[in-house]
Amino acid sequence: MAEDLPTADATNVKPDAAKTLEGVSVIGQGETRQVQRVTTKDVAVLPAGTSLQKILNRMPGVNVQSNDAFGANEESQTISLRGFNGQRLGYTLDGVPLGDNAYGNYNGLNISRALIAENAAGAELAQGIGSLGIASTSNLGGAIQYFSADPLPTFGGRFAQTFGSDQNRRTYLRLDTGDFHGFSMYLSGVRATADMWAPPSSPTTTKQFNAKAVYQFDGGRITAFADTSRTSQADYAYLSKSGMARGLGWDWNLYAPNWNRALAAAYCAPAYTIKGVKDARCGYSGGVDNIDDAYYQSRALRRDDLYYLAGDFYPSDALTVHAQVYHHENAGQGHWWSPGQKSNPGAAQELPISIRSTNYKINRNGVLASLGWDLGSHHLEGGVWYEQNHHNVERNFYYIPYTLSSPISDNTYLSDPNRRLFNQAYTITTRQAYLQDSFKLLDDRLSVDIGVKSPHVTMTARQAPGVYEAPVANGTLKAEKNLLPQVGVGYKLDAGQELFLSYAKNIAAFQGGGASGPLLVTQSSFDATRGNLKPEQSRTIEGGYRIVQREFEASAAVYDVKFDNRLLSLNPCPSIQQGTTLACTTRFYNVGSVSSRGAEFTFIWKPFEHFQWYNSASFNRSTYDDNYVQNGAVVPTKGKITVDTPKRMFASEIAWTYGPWNLSLRGKYTGSRYYTYTNDQGFGGYTSFDFGAGYDFGAAWFAQDVRLSLNVSNLTDKRYASNLTAFANTDPNGRQLAFHASAPRQSFLTLDVKF
């Protein structure tokens, strides 16, 4: 039965945990908390290679946004849950921590760079309370555990080729050794290219390699995994409501390849405006009326190597031991062609644009270990997690050589900058331990999970030696709690019905420099916060009902969440006082709390073997509990809805299989969202659809199976504000560059051959 399967805790993953996701209840039957799952069967409606994170979007309470069909463009990719944004959730792959999903990398990597989509076995989402053992220091609002597929027991291979709109090309290849006296392994790789769906046709490229080896023996198993990822993503322009009103439209993007137009706009920058008179070369065109409406181009480059080695051992029927070591290295650059920042200043070859690059480096090593012990009716479990992360962030400017035609390409890692604003090195040390007891009472009808965890994170930042235009702080921040409790209770009404209730407290570590955390400030700003900042924390209470029958599954959950010590960067003083005293520097403040209450519903109808209808609904009200002071004025946020938090969401998906045919259709309604803290600006709700169809030709010639599939994303070509990119106190004129546009309708055809 599903309720008897082990929970996929991050540090106590059974050797077949990934594979058993196919057999467990989608709605988390047997769990004492709200849990939802996706498996490889749930991906048919979306194009091959779609990120597992985007697949989560059908779940109740989950809002995933991206302006590309695969959900892989990281600058435009966001996820929120019950009022918490993506940086306040936790993420792991096979137990290995993936960090906090920040675009500015400092402690991890996105699941798209950690695992090739075809090698995924599924994911488990705990909407409010992640398991105690999860290796995360950011899971205030929930935890997502991703699992990689095991090697196949038989020798074989797989080849998949995708062709799609906007020159999308994707090739996937995998080879399995099959089982040989307990040893099995696969090697796999993918290469993908695509143009932007809006002019210009700047390319995005991905090259990725996965390998996984498993050795199973009588007393346990050893698992090794390797991932290398090289990505170069062309990033889209940020849009404003004002720009839309001026006719720029959903497909407004970048100036490239029109270099002269970019130059003309850049000459309108303040650096070229003297006593209010603009430079004679200044010129806007085509609805543009300010320097921020567009820039020449933008790009993100990421280079990752991730490895782990894990062992699961069973000394006796009552004992389980898990040990895992991992290593992750990352080098990344974010490029922005910055208008108004001069290249070759003062020279005859001066240009009004230079390339700004934010550079990231990560080198982290960690170990996880846990012990499970069945003692009578109790299952005792304890574990530890240790990680040391050496992170570096710097910001540079690179001059553009003078040219009358077109500038250099930035589709490469830049070095030897002409200007350096700052260079800051971090050492982030994480220590976390947990202890839990699970037991049953009342003839095994009552399940109880009770435990504590103790996170301790120390972050030390040091400015690298050198002279910088914008020097940053040296200092240390700690986020720690000796005991954070968690309690879960489940009561089985009968074989298919159960109630659950859970309670948990969590804290989050302070963010590192890649995510512009509270140490990436001036020394005076940090000194003003010394001893005053508190780590963000949450308290979650949730409860609900589940029923699993042969023809349907259903769940209903309600929750109450308090999010305290919210951090925000601001200056509380009037403009005439700013910078005059230590207390008036722009810095991070704890600005109060957020209250979230809501309900989530799931209904899955399976009237016969080849048909399934999945439905989810969520209702949320997340509001700020406090006002705060900015620029000497009170910002009236008390009682306002939190930014980027829909009050209502509904998802429905029909999947039908008949003989060699399969069809699926998914629709998702996302309610209105605000991008200002005072709720004076936002976007209305919208509904989008995705369609998938496939035909299985079966065995053909040398192939064991040949499939052809068609996927259409955004079927009705609905245009809307996808991810909200930047937030403001207020935006009365709609000038805030607040969002990316959704992608238009796109089609993809995939040939998948297994041999």
N, C-alpha and C positions, 0 to 999 in steps of 0.2 A: 504494500500500500504506500501511497505517496507520503503519508505522515510518518512512516517508519524510515524514510531515507535520511541520510545525514545532511545537516545544514552545511552549506558551502562556505564555512568561515575562512577568512583569509589565511590564517596560520594553521588551520587544521583541515586542509582540503584532502579528502579521501582520494586515492589514486584514480578512481573512476568518476569523480565528481562532475567533470565536464560532460562525460557521456551520459550520466544519469539525468542531466537537465532535459533530455528528450522525453523522459518518462515521468517527470514530476508534474505536479499540478501547476498550471500557469499562474494561478492566484495564490500560491504559497500555502497550500493545505498543510497543516501540521505545525506551522510557524506561530510563535507567540507575538508576532509583530506583523505589520503590513508589508507583504512581499509580493512582487510580480516578476515574471520571468519571460524571456524571449529565447527561442531556439532557432536553429537553422531553417526550420519550416516556415518561420515568420518573415523571411526575406524576399519571397517570390514577387511581391508587389513592387519592389524597388529595384533599380538597376544593379547589375552585378558589380560588386566592389563597394556598395554603400556602407558607410560607417555604421557599426553597431550602435553608436550613440544616436544616430538619426532614427534607427529602428525603434528605439525606446519611445518615440513621440506618440505612439498610439496609447500608451499607458495612462491611467488616470493621474492627474496632477502634474504631468510632465509636459513642459513646453520646450521643444527643441527647434532651433532656428538655424538656417544656413542659406546663403544665396547661391549654392551650387547643388546640383541634383544628388551628389554623393554624400553631402554633409561633411566634406573633407577640407574645405577652405577655412582655415582656422581663424583668420581675422573676422570672418562673418559667421562663425559658428558659436552658438550659445545654447546653454541648457539651464532651465530654472525649474524649481520644484517647491511647491508650497510657500512661495515667497522668497526662497533662497536662490541666489544666483549660482552659476556653475562653480565659482571659486570657493563656495561654502559647502560643497559636496565632496565625498571621498570616492576614489577610483583605484581599482587594483586589476592586475592581469595575472591569473593563476596565483594569487596571493601577493605578487610583487607590487609595491606602491607605485602608482603613476602620477603622484602629486595632486595638485589642485586644479588642473586643466586650464591654467591661465595662458592666455596668448603669449604674454611675455614670460618665457620659460624661466624657472628658477629651481624647481624641485621635481620635475617629471616630464612626461610627454603625453600627447594625445593618443587615444587608442588607435587611431588611423595610422600613426607612425609606429606603434608597438606591435600590431598584428595585422597581417593581410586578411581582408574580410572573409575570403573563402576558407581560411584556416580557423575560423571561429566556431566554437561549439555552442555559444549562447551567452546570456548575461542574466544576472539577478539584481534586481533593484529593490532596496529597502527604502520605501518612500520617506520614512521619518527617522528610523532608528537602525543604523547599521550594526552588525554583530560586533561584540566586544573585541574580537580578535582582528578586525580589519586594520591593515597597516595604513592609517591615514591620520593626518593632523588637521584636516579641514572639513570633516564630515559633521557639520552642524545640522544639516537638513536632510541627510540621507546618504546612502552609499551605493555605488554601482560596482559589482564584481563581474569582470569579463573572464571568459574561459577559452583557452585554445583547445582545438581538437587534438586527439591523440592520433598517432600513426595508425594506418589501417593494418589489419592482420594479414592481408594478402598482398602480394607484389602487384604493382600497377602504377598508373599515372593518370594525370588529368591535364587537359589543355582547354583553355577558354579564351575566346577572342570576342571583344566587344567593339562595335562601331556605333557612334552616336552623333547627335547634333553638335555643332560648333567644333568639328574636327576631333571629337572625343575618340580616342583609340586606347584600348586597354588589353594587354596580353598577360595571361596567368598560366603558369606551368608548375606542375608538382609531380614528384616521383616518390613512391613509397616502396620501401624494401620488403615489406611484409614481415611476419613474425619468424624469427630464427632463434629457437631455444630461449624464448623470453625476451629477445631484443628486437625492437622495431624502430623505424626512423623514417622521416620524410625530409626532403629538400624541396623548397618552393621559392618562386620568385614572381614578381609582377613589374611590368613597365607600363606606365600610363601617361598619355599626353592629352592636352585639351587647350583650346583657345577660350578666351573670355567670351561670354555670350553677348556682351556689349562692346562696341568699338573702344579701344583698338583690339586687334587680335593677338594680344600678348599671351605667350604660352605658359602653361603650367605643366610641370613634369614631375613624375614620381618613379623612383626605382627602389624596390624593396625586396628583401630576402628574409625568409623564415626557415628555420630548421628545428626539428624537435625529435628527440630520441628518448625511448623508454626501455628500461630493462626491468622486467618483472621476475620475481623469484618467490620462493615459498614464504619468506619472512617479510616481504614488502616490495618496494619498487624504487628505482632511481629514475629521475626525469631531468633532462637537459634541454634548454631552449635557447635559441639565438635569433636575434632580429637586427637587421641593419636597414636603415631607411635614409634615403636622400630625396628631399623634396625641394622644389622651387615653385612657389605659388605667386601668380600675378594677382595682386589685391585690387579690389574694386574701390571706387570713390565713395566717400561718405556723402549722404544727401541730406537736404533740409526741406522742411515744408515750404519755406519761402522760395527755394529753388524750383520746387514743383509748381508753385503758383506762377512763377516767371516763365514756365514753359520748358524747363530743362527735361522733364519727363523721366519715366522709369528707367530708360536706357541711357541716361546721362552717366558718363563715366570719366575718362581721363583725356588729357589733351593729345597724348601720343597717338599717331606719329607726327602731329602738327606742332613741330618745335617752335616755329615762329609765333603761333598763337600762345603757347606757354610762355615765351619770352615777353610778349606784349603784356600779358596779365601780370607777370612777375615785376615788371617795371612800375606797377601801381602800388607796390609794397611801401610801407612807411619809410624804409631805408632810402627810398628814392623820392620821397615827398619832402620838399623844403619849404618851410613856412606856409604850409597848407597848399602849396602849388605842386601838382603832380608832374612827374617827368614827362617830357614830350613824347617819349616812346610808349607811354602807358596806354593800353587799350583793351577794353572788354568787348566781347561779341557774343551773339547767339543766346541772349538771356542771362549771361553771367554779369554780375554787378559788384563782385568783391573778390579779393584774392583767395579766399578760402573755398570758393565754389568748386574749384578743380585744381589739379596739379598735373605735372607731366606724366608720371607713372609711379607705381609703388610695387614692392615685391618682398616676399618673405622666403628666406632660405633656412632649411633645417637639416642637420646631419646628426643621426642618432645611431648608437650601438647599444643594444640591451641584451644581457645574458643572465640566465639563472641556472642553478643546479640545485635540485631538491631531492630529498629522500624521505620516504614514508616507510616506517618500520612497525612491525607488530610482534613485540617480544612474547606476548601471550594474548589470549582471547580478550583479556580485560584491559590491555595497554595498547595505546597507539602513540607513536613518536613521529613528529614532523620536524625536519630541519631544512633550511633553505638559505642559500647565499645568492646575491645578485650584484650586478655591476651595470651602471648606465653612464654613458658619456654623450654629451650633446654640444654641438656648436651651432649657433644660429645668428642670423642677421636679418634685421628688418630695415628695408630701404624706403626712403621717402624723398622724392625730388622736391626740395623745400623752396618755395618761391620767396624771394626777398632776402634769402641768405646768399651772399655774394660768393662767386667763384673768382679767383684771381683779383681780389679787391685792389683798386688803385692802379691796376695795369691797363694797358690798351686792350687786353683780351678779357677785361672784366665782363662777367655774365651775372644776371640777377637771380640765378638759381644754383644751388649746390646740392649734393646728395647727402642727406642725413642718414646715418646708419646707427641703429641700436644693436649692439653685439652682445650675445649671451653665450655663456659657457657653463656646463654642468659636468661634474665628475663626482658621482656618488656611489658608495658601496654600502651594502647592508646585509643583515642576517636576521632571519626569523626562526623561531623555534617554539614548539608547543608540545605538551604532553596531555593525553587524554586517558582517564582511568575510570573504568566501570567498577563501582564499589556498591554492591547490593543494588538497590533501586536508584542509586545516584550515578550520574556521569559527571565526574570532576574534570575540569579542563583549565589549563593555565599556559601562558605563553609570554614571550618577550619579543620585542622588535628593537633593533639598533640600526641606525643609519648615520653616516657622516657624509655630508654633501659640501663640496667645494664649488662655489658658484661665483661667477664674475659677470658684471654688467658694465658696459661702457657706451658712451655716445660720442660719435665722431661726425665730422663733415669732410667730404671729399670734393675737391674742385673739379669742375667739368671743363675739359679742354675746349678752347674757343673753336667754334665751327659755324659755318653759315648753312649747313645742311641738316644733319641729325647728330645727336649726342651719342656718347658711348653707351654700351649695353651694361646694365647692372645685374644681369643674370649670372653673377659669379660672386664669390666672396671677396670683398674689398679689403685692402690692407694699406698701411702707410698713410694715415689720414693727414689732411692739411690742417685741421683744427680738431682739438679733443676737448669736449666739455667736461667729462668726468670719467673716472675709472675706479670701480669699487669692487672689492673682493669680499666674499662672505664665506664663513664657515658655519654650517648649520648642523647641529648635533641633535639627533632625536633618540630618546629612550622611552619605551612604552612597555608596560607589563599589564596583564589582565589575569583575572581568576574568575571562574564561573562554575556554578553547580546547577545541573539540570536533573530534575527528578519528577516522578509521577505519583499521584495519590488517587484515592477513590476508585480503585480497580482500574487504574491507568486512564481514567477519563480526564483527570486534571493534570496538566503539564505545567511545570514551574521552571523558569530560567531566572537565576539571580546571580549577579556578579558585579565586579568593579574593574575599572581600568585606571591606570596612573600614567598619564602622558607628561613628558618633560622635554621641552624643546628649547635649546639655547642657540641664538643667532647672533653672531659677531660680525660686524662689518668694518673693513679698513680701507681707506682710500689708498690706491696704489701709488707708489712714489712717482712724483712728477709735478708739473705745473699745469693747472687746468683752468679753463674759463669759468666753470661753475663747480667749484669744489664741493664735495659732499661729506657726510658725517662719518666719523669713527664712533663706534658704540656697540652696546650689547643689549639685546632684549630677550627676556625669558617668558615662556608661556608654560605653565605647569600646574598640575593639580595632583594631590596625593591620592584622592579617591573620587572617582566619578561613578555613581551607581547606575545600574540598569536592572530592571525587573520586568519579566514577561510572564503572563499567565494565559493558558489556553484550556478551554473546557469543551470536551467532545460531547455533543448532545446525542449523536448516534453515529453510525459508521460514516456518514457523509456530511454531517453538519457540526460546526464548531463555533465557539466564541473566542475572542482573544482580546487582551488588554495589556498594554506595556507602558513603561515609563523609563526615561533616560535623560541624563545630563551629559553635555559634551562641551569642550572648549576647542578653539582653533588656534593654531600657531600664527604668529605674525607673518605676513608675507615678505618674501625676499625682494631684492632689487629689480629682478626682471619684471615683476608685477607692480613696480612703483610702490613698494611698501614703506612703512614709517621710518626706515633707516635711509632711504634714498631721498634725503632732504639736506639742507645746509646744517652745519654743525650747530649754529645758534638755534635753529628750529628743533633739532633733536635734543639739545640741552634743555630747551623749554619743556619738553615732554618727559624728561628723565624722572622715572619713578611715578609718573602719573597715568601712563597708558595701561589699560587692562586688556587682556585677550578677549576676543568675542566669545560668547558662550550661548548655549541654547538649552532649553528644557522642553521636552516633548512628552505629551500624553496622547495615546491613541488607542482606539478600541474598535472592534468590529465583529462581523459575522461572515462566515463562509459556508457555502454548500457545494458539494461536488456530487453530481449524479451522472448516470450513463449518458444522458442526452444534453446536459448543460452543466456549466460551472457559474457560480455567481459569488460576488463578495460586496460588502458595504463596510466602509470605515469612516470614522469621524476622528478629528484630531484637534488638539489645542497646543500651540507652540508659542513659547516666549523666547525671543532672540534679544539678548542683552549686550551692552557695551559695543554697540555698532560703531565702527571706525569710519571717519570721513576726514578728508583733507580740506581745511578751510582756514581763513583768517578772520577772527572775530572782531577785529578793530576797525573803526572808521578809516577811510582811505588816507586821511590827513595824518593819522597816527601810525600807519603800517610801516614796519621796519625801523621805527624809532626806539623801540624797547624790545627786550628779549621776549616779553610776553606777547608781542604783536607780530611775530613771524608766522607765515603760513606753515601750518603743520597739521599733524593728525590729531584728532580729538575723538574721544568717546562721546557720541551725541545722543545716547539714549537707547531705547528698546523698540522692538517691533512685536506686535501681537498678531498671530495667524490662527484662524479657525476655519475649518472646512469639512467637506465630506467628499468621499470618492466611491464610485460604483463601477463594477465590472460585471458584464453578463456575456457568457459565451454559449451559443446555442449550437449543438452538434446533433441534429435530428437523425442523420445517417452518416455512414463512414466517409463519404466523399464531399461533405459539405460542412462548412463552419462559418458562423457569423459572430464576430467579435464586436463588442460594444463597451465603451467606457464613458464615464461622465465625471466631472469634478467641479466643485463649487468652493471657492476660496475667498476669504476676506482677510487680507494682510494690511495692517495700518501702522503708521508711525505713532509712537506713544508720546513723543516729545517734540518741542520746537528746538531750534538752535540759533546761534547768532553768527551772521556772516557779514563782513564789512560794516560792522557796527549796527546792523539792523536784524531784528528777529525774523527768521524765516518760518512762516506759519505752517509747519508740516504735521503738527499734532492732529491725528484723526484722518490724515490723507492716505490714500492707497499707495502701497509701495510701487516703485517703478518696475516696469516690465513684468507685471504680475496680472495675468488675466483672471477675472472673477469667475468665468465659466469656460469650460472646454468640453467638447464632445468629439468622440472618435468612433467610427464604425468601419468594419472591414469584412467583406464577404470573400471567402475563398472556396472555390469549387474545383473538383477534380473528377474527370470522367474518362476512363481508359487512358490514352496517351495525352489527353488535353488537361491543362490547368488554367484557370482564370482567377483573377483577384482584383478587387476594387476597394480602395481605402479613401475615406473622406475624413477630414478633421476640421472642426470649427474651433477657432481660437478667438476668445473674447477681446474686448477693448483693453489697451495697455497705455500707460502713461510713461513719458520719458522726462517729466519734470517732477521734482519732489513735492511741489505745491499743486500738482494735478491740473495746471492750466493748459498743458499741451499733451497730446497723445494721438493714438490711432484707434479707429473703430475695429470691430471684429471682422473676420473674414473666414471663408471656407475654401479649402483646397482639396484636390483629388489626385490620386496616383493610380495607375492602371498597370496590370501585368498579365501576360498571357504566354503560354508555352506549349510546346509539343515534344513528346518523347518518342524518338524514332526507334528506341531499343538498340539491340546489337546490330552492328553494320560493319562488314569487312573485318578489320583488325580490332575494332572498338567494341567494348562491352556495352556502352551506352552512348547515345548521341541525343542531345537536347538542343532545341532552338527556342529562344525566348525573346519576347518583345516587351519593353517597359516604356511607359510614357509618364514622365513626372509633370506635375502641375497640368493635369489633363485639360482643364477648361481655360488654361492660359490666364489665370487670375493673377493680377499684379497687386502687390501689397508691400508694406514695410516688413521685412523679415526680421533680422536681429536688430535690436536697439543698441547702438554702439556707444553713446555718450549721454550722460545725464546732467541736468542743470536744475538750479533752484526754480527758475521760471524762464519762459521763452515767449514773451507776448507777441513778438513779431515773427516767430517761426524761423529764426536765423540759425538755431543750433544745428550743427551737423550731427544728426541724431540717429541715422539708420542706414542700412543697406537695402537696396531693392531686391525683391524676390526674383529668382530666375524665371524666364518665360517657359512656355511648354517646350520640353525636350524629349526626344525619342532615342531609344537605345536597342540595338539588336545584338544578341549574344549567342554564339555557338559554343556549346560545352560538350567536350568529348572525354569520356573516361575509357581507359584501356588497361 
